[in-house]
Amino acid sequence: MANKNYKRHEKLFHEEYTYRFNRRNKNSVYHICVISGCTGRATVYDDGLIKVTKQHDCIPSVIDQSVIKVQENLKKLSADTYASLQQQRQF
C-alpha cells in the first residue's frame, strides 16, 4: 500500500476502525482515525504490514465501514464503466 500507486483519498479499514490518509514516507504510509478527536493512528509498510501505533479513544463502527466499502466499490464500478464507454466511442 505504500507504493506509488496508493491513492490519497482511499480509506484504510483495519480491526473495525476506519483511517484516512495522513502522510507518506519512503517506506510507509501513515493514517489517522476518521473520528474527530480520536488519537488512533496506523502505519502501513511496503510489505503490507499494518501496525496500530496509537490506541483509539473512539468505539469501532462496523456499519460505517460496510457503507463506505459499498460506496467505494460503486465509485470504482462507475469509473470503469465510464472508461469502457469512452473506449467504445473511439471505435
C-alpha positions, 0 to 999 in steps of 0.5 A: 500500500505504500507504493506509488500507486496508493491513492490519497483519498482511499480509506484504510479499514483495519480491526473495525476502525476506519483511517484516512490518509495522513502522510507518506514516507519512503517506506510507509504510509501513515493514517489517522482515525476518521473520528474527530478527536480520536488519537488512533493512528496506523502505519502501513509498510511496503510489505503490507504490514499494518501496525496500530501505533496509537490506541483509539479513544473512539468505539469501532463502527462496523456499519460505517465501514460496510457503507463506505466499502459499498460506496467505494466499490460503486465509485470504482464500478462507475469509473470503469464503466465510464472508461469502457464507454469512452473506449467504445466511442473511439471505435 
